[in-house]
Amino acid sequence: MASSWTASSRTASSRTGTAARPDTGWYPVARSAQVGTTPLPVGAGGRAWVVLRVRPGAEVTALPARCPHRLVPLAHATVVDGRVRCPFHGWRYDAEGRCVDIPSLGPAGTPPPRADLSGPWAVEERDGWVWLAPERTAAVRPPRSSGVVPTPEPVPPLPTPAGPVLGNLDPSLEHAWHPVALAGELHEGGYVQTRLLGRTWTVHRRGGAPAADPPVWGVAERHGVVWIAPAEPRDTQLPVPETSDPRAVRAWLPPVRSSAPAGPLTDLFLDAAHVPVVHPAADAPDDPVADVVPETGGSTSVREERSARDGTRRRTTAVHRAPFQLRVRTDELDTGAARTVLYLLQPEDDDSTRVYACLFLTPPEGAALSSDEVATEVAGVGAVLAADLELAAVLGSVGLPLLPRDELHVPADAPGVALRRTLADFAALPLRRSA
């Protein structure tokens, strides 16, 4: 195994007053004083790790750099009551890397064996430094530094999934309709420049109808949005019955931009299990598990529950259509009121996605909504969206993993699993047809 101090560095080391050490399989990763209860990213043996203490003054713990569930970087984890807590779904790990709690499984749930983290063979502090041995080594302890200052390895990139990943520039996305502007952004005689799939288009309106330059297969306007299909589309339109409901009040949020790809963002918006962790003030579901029905070009998931806040009954229905169209409707079963959020995502570049969100509010029969009530609801949806995008920005994802074994799924992930299957089929379809 290579070492951060190697025999080949002896000549240079002697000129700088340091000395090399023999290869022992131990890697210096950080000064002991640097390691506290905040995870610190380090590198050892060409692999990424985090080191931390689960309590002030405790021994150093070393864990892999990613949570196995949704590959979240554990550098963003927190220590709560002596456990390492993932920031996305609240999975908790002890100092040995054993998963001791998965909130979505409930208090009686048992984490599966694959949820445990595989740490290094050994971690030890010596002479004021933290050392890692990623694999079993004949040297039981790290070497004495003998007054020489160790040189830690650079922190390597986070490990990537082994299987296919759908990013924003995947060739299959040419064969889909994509939102590129709100209809209100495109005035008669005017134009907007927009990024889509790594290219720039000018969309203009002449005689009421939108068009695009350079030419595309099609330009359309529906649901208050202008759409482009660069090549012949093979996707299925998302049904939005709220647009024709005279009782529904519609309010568009200002479009926002994220550095995360559209696939992981769609997965995040579908996910109910992260709500109590990322949005602790929200009225989180008491049971995040949904029934999922595959459909042409997508899926529908339904979850019936009681509000954790006041015990009222509600039904949440999420409808997805490939690639990145999502409608999430919550019906209050005791009052007849409903709230729908429409998410439409525009994959601009590999590291840029524009997010369009529209809120539909349906009051109880015979009731009306004041402008203040609508404004309050819009502000609430905007705050949740901002928190989700802040989380997505730290996930470090280059796209949505499509191979199930690259992540660890639990029952609450059923809508996300359906999303992956839909997008895997969508991404393969154009390739099969062109073969």
N, C-alpha and C positions, 0 to 999 in steps of 0.2 A: 504494500500500500504506500502511495506517495505521502510525503510529510510536508508540512509548511516550512520546516527547516530541513533541507536536503543536503546530501553530500555535494551536489553540484554547486551549492551556494557558498562553499567554504572559502574559496579564494576571495570573493567579494566581501564576505563577512569579515575576514581577517583584515581587510583594508579599512573597514568601518569600525573596528573595535568590538565586533560581536563574534560569536562562534556558532557554527552549525552543530546540530545534534544528530545522532543516528536515527534512522527511521524506526520508531517504536509503535506506530499506529495510534499515538496520542496527538491531538491537535489543540494548540492553545487558541481559545476563541474570544476571550474577553478578560479584562481585569475583574477581580472579585468585587471591587467597589462599584463597578458599573452595573452589576446585576442586582435588581430589586424585584418588586412585585409587578413591574411592567415588563411584558415579554420583550426580549432583545433579540433581533435577528442576527444570526451568526452563520458562518460556513465552516464545515469540517469534512474533509475527504471529498470535496466537490459537491456536497449536498447541503441543502438549506435546513436550518434548525432555528428554534427559539430557545433561549435560556431565561430562567426566572426563578424567583423564590415564592412559594405559595403562602408564606408568611414572612414578615420582616425578621431577618436573622436566620431563617431556615436554610437547610441545605439547598444547593442549586438543582433545579430540575431542567432537563433538556427534552424537548419534544419536537416532532416533525413540524415543518413550517406551515402545513395546511391541515384544516379539519377535514376528515374524510367525507363528511356529509355533502357539503356544497363547495368543497375546496376553498373555504374562506381562509385567508392568511391569519394565522394565530398571532402574528405580531399585533393585531388589533383586539386580541382577547383581553379580558380583565380577570383579576383574581377576586373571588367572592367567597368568603368563609373558607379559605384554604383550598378552593377548587378553581381550576382554570375554566373560564366561561366564554364560549364562542359568542361573538357579537351578533350573529345572524339569527340563530334559533335557540340560543341559550344552552346548548349541550355543554355538560360539565365533566371535567377530567380531574382525577387526583394526581398526586405528584409522580406516580408511576405510569401515567398515561391511560389508566383504566377509565372508561366512560362510566360515570356513576349516575347520570341523570339525562334523560331526553324528555323535555317538558311535554312535547306533543303526544307522548305515550301515556301520559297521566301518571298519578302517583304510584300506581301498581305496575307500571310498565317496566320491562327488563330490557336494557340496551343489548343489541345483538353483539356477538363477539367481534365482528368486523368494525364496530365503533371504537374499539380500543386503539390507542396510538402506539406505534412501534418506535420506541426511543432508541438511543444509541446503546451500545454494549455497556458503557460506563461513562460517568461524569464525575470529575473530582476537582477540588480546589487544592492548589499547591503553590507556595511561594507567592501568594497574592494574585494568582491567575486561575481561571476556570479552564479545564482541559476536557476534551471529549475524545472517546474512543468509539467511532461509529460501529466497528466490527470487533469481534473477539481478538485479542492480541496477547502475545506471550508476556509482554511487560504488564505486570499487575498494576503498577502505578505510573503516572507520568514522570518524565525525567526532572531532576532538579535544574532550575534555571541557572544556578551558579552565578548570579549577578547579571546574566545576559537577558535583555529585554526580548521576549518572544514577539514574533510577527504573525498575527492571525491572518488566515486566508481572507480574501474578499468574500463578501456575502454573495453566493451565486443566485441566479434567477430562480424563482419559485418553480417547482416541478409542474409540468403541463400534462393534461390527460393523454393517455396512450392512444385513444380512439379518435374518430373524427370530431371536429369542433366547428359549429356553424358561426362564422364571423360575419361582419357587416359587408364584406366584399365577396361573399361566396357567389360563384357564377350562377347558381340556381335562382338567386334573387332577381336576376334580369327578367324572369318569367312570372312576375307578380305585379299587382297594383300597389303603389306606395303613396302615402300622403306627402305632399311637398309644400303646401301652404294652406292657411285658412282662406276660405272664399272671400272673407272681408279684407284680406291682405292684397287681393288682386282686383284693382279698380279698372273700370272701362277705360281703354286706351293706355293703361299702365302695364307695368311688368314687375316681376320679382326674379332675382337670381337665386337658385337653390342648388344645394349639393345633394347628390343621390348616388350611392354605390361608387364613390370615389370620383365622380364627374360633376361638372357644372352644367346646369340647364337654365335657360331663360324662359320663363313662363309668362305669357302675355295674354291679354284679353282684347279681342276685337269683335265688335258686333255681339257682345254678350257671351261668346263661347271662348273658353280657354284653349290655348295652343302652346306648344313647346318648341324650342330651337336649341340644339339640333333636333331633328325629327325623332319621334318615338312611335312605338306601335299604337299607343292611344293616350289621350288625355280626357279625364272625366271630372265631373263635379257631383258629389253626393255627400249627404250628412253635413253640409256646410264646409266641406274640405275639397281642395283640388288634388287630383290623383294623377300619377304618371305610371304607365306600364312600358318600360323600355323595350321589351320584346313580348311576343304573344303570351298573355297571362294564362297560367294554369291553376290559379288559386280560386277560392270560393269566397264570394262577398259575405261579410259579416252582417247578419240581420240586426237592425236597430229599430225595433217597433216603437220606441219612445219618440222618434222623430215625427210620427204621425199621430201621437196621442195628444189631443187638445188640452188635457189637464196637466201635462208635464211641462214644467218650467225648465228651459234650457239655459245653461251658462257656461261659456267656454273659459277655461283658464288660459293665461298667456302661455304660449309654447315655451318650453324650456329645453335646454341642451344638456346632455350627459356625456361623459367620456367613456361610459360603459357601452358595450355592444347591445343591439336590440334584443337578441335572444335572451341573455341573462336578465334584462330589464322586464321582458314579458313574463319570465319565470317568477320574478320578484313580485310583480303585480298580481299574479295568480295565487301566490302563496299566502295561506292564512296562518301558518304556524309561526311566522316571524312577528306577527302583530303584537303579542304581549311583550316581546323582547325589545323590538325597535320602537314601538309606539305604546309605551306603558300607560299613557293617559287615555288611550282609545278604549272603546267598548269591545274588548277582545272576545272572540268566540270561545265558548266553554268546551267545544270539541272541534278541532280543526280538520277532522277527517271528512271527506266528501265522497259522494257517489259519482263516478265518472262514466259518461256514455260516449264512446267514439262516434264521430259523425264524419260526413264527407268534408274533407278539407280541414278538420279540426275536432273539437270535442266540446261537451257541455258537462260541467260539474255542478252538483247541487248539494247544499249543506243546510240542514234544518237544525236549529239550536234555540237555546234560551239566552237572552242577554245576560251577561255576567253582572251588569250594572243594576237592572231593575226587574229581571226575570221575564220580560215580555218575549213572545215567540216571534221568530223571524226565519226567513228562508233566503239564502244567498245563492244566486245562480251565476256562474261564470261561463261565458261562451267565448271560445277562441277559434279564430280562423287564421290559417297560415297566410303569410308568415307571422306578422306582428300586429294583429287586430284583436282586441279584447274588450268585452263588455261585461261588467260586474254589477249585478242588480241585487239589492237587498229589499225584500218585501217584509213589511211589518204586518204579521198575520193577524194581530189583534186590532189594528186600526185601519188597515188598507192602504197606508202610506207606503211609498217606495222611493228608493234612491238608487240611481244608476250612474256609474262612472264608465265612460267610454275612453279607452286608451288606444291611440294610433301612433305607431312608431315609424320614424323615417331614418333608415340607415344611411347616414351621410358619408362617413369615412370609417376606416377600421377602428378609429378611436373617437368617434363622434356620432351621437344619435339625437335626433330632435323628437321630443315627446309632446304629443297633442293630447290634452285631456278635456273632456266635456262632461259636465255634471247635469243630470236630469233629476228633478225633484217632482214627485207626484204626491200631492197632499191627500189626506183622507177624503172620502166622498163628502161633498157638500162644504168642504173647508177651502181656504185660500191661503197662500203664502205671502207674507209681507216682504218688501225689498230687504229689510234688515235680516229677516230669517234666511233669505237666499244668500245674502252677503256673508252671513256667519257660516253657512254650509260651505260656500266656495272657499272661504279662508281656511276652514278645517281640512278640506280636501287638498288645498295647496300646501298646508303644513305637512300633511302625511306624505305627499309626493316629494316635497323637499327633503324630508328625512330619508325616504327610500333612495333618492338619487345620491344623497350623501353617503349612504351605506354602499350603494353600487360602485361609487367611485373608488372605494378602498379594496374592493374584492380582487382587483388585478386580473380580471377575466379577459381573455381575448375572444371569447365567444361561448356558445352554449355547448357543453359536451353532449354528444348524441348517443354514446355507447353506455348502456345502463351500468356496467360494472366499473366505469370510471368514477362513479360516485356511490354513496351509500344511501339507499332509499328506505324510508319508513312509511307506514300507512298514510300519514298526513301529506306525503309527497305525491299522491296519486294524480292530481291535476298536472304537476310538473312532469311526471313520467309520461302522461298522455301528450303533453306539449313536445317532449323530446321525440316521441314516436311520430307525431304529425310532421315535425320539421325534418326528421330523418327521411321519411317517405317523400316529402316535398323536395328535399335536396337531391334525392336520387332520381326523381322522375325525369327532369330534363336530360340527365346523363343517359338514362335508359333510352329515351326517345331519340337521342342524337347518335346513339351507338350504331 
